[in-house]
Amino acid sequence: MALVPILAALLLSSVGTVSVAVPPAPAPLVVPEPPRSGAPPATTWLVERHPGWEQFSNGLRIETNLAVRTQPRLYRPLSQNPAPGAPLGFRTEPAGIVFHASEGPLASFEPEQTGLLKRQGLGLLAYARRHRLYHYVVDRFGRVHRLVEETDVADHAGQSVWADADAVYVNLNTSFLGVAFEARTSPGAETTLSSAQIHSGKVLTEMLRHRYGIPAENCVTHAQVSVNPLNFRIGYHSDWARELPFSALGLPDNYLQPPPSVYLFGFAYERAFFEAAGASLRAGLLRSEEEVRQAAAARSLSPARWRAELNHRYRQAVSQVKTERAALEKLAAREELHP
Ligand SMILES: [Zn+2]
């Protein structure tokens, strides 16, 4: 399916001019400074492509036999200031990476368990591929498997929110890549990443950041972005609420970033989520709460009243994203009927 005609049609369609009736804000929201981004990713390039695998200059090898196509990535982020709302231009390249944990059963990592380790890995790959869950899975032995093509959408992030200095992203399946480690991070579980997984995660992140110009602050965990709109709580999915080794992946400690779902859209969190979070994410959560308090005070509103306004903005943003998505799918279907 060609994207260009769809883009052109969209730009001409009324969908492209949908406006969001955002209540006027007295002052721009103050977006906290992200942690220092550190050095940009090293230049990384494809060295060889063969049926079944690709080799990159930084040592990354990707197994490609399982990769499938879904729908091409096409999305419009929302503008950041003075309030999240106005749609920006269409984009086809990923804006960030969401890291996941598979949270399935894990045999102990020792030679006697090799058979079971392999069976568990194959089971995960089959399940994740069938459901188009992630772009990449890094198995216990550090092998990187592409399950969904990078150009396409994977069903990894569900209801979710993130933002950077330029844009707000709502429901990240269409805008972020999904990278899953075969690992467990649920409360009570012993978080285990093998050194091979950490190394592969680092070179994979480096390649993807270099290829798409992804800023370091847009490489975050599912727990940081996941929201539940039914009760306006964050952390509906809580994988990697703690202990993702950001530094070993060549990234700053992005847990320290205040979740945009809280300070832009008024989401709250359960005590249990706060307690399950690591120290850095707790600091990020407290900073986001403080942002809400300060913004409410600047408007002479109670935090609860301000949160309600932010919740309203979220509903408008989601409705806008859904309208555009539906229009895109309609256009894509028309395109397939009349190529
Ligand atoms: Zn996840």
Boltz pocket constraint, residues with backbone or C-beta under 6 A from the ligand:
constraints:
  - pocket:
      binder: B
      contacts: [[A, 99], [A, 100], [A, 101], [A, 156], [A, 222], [A, 237], [A, 239]]
      max_distance: 6.0
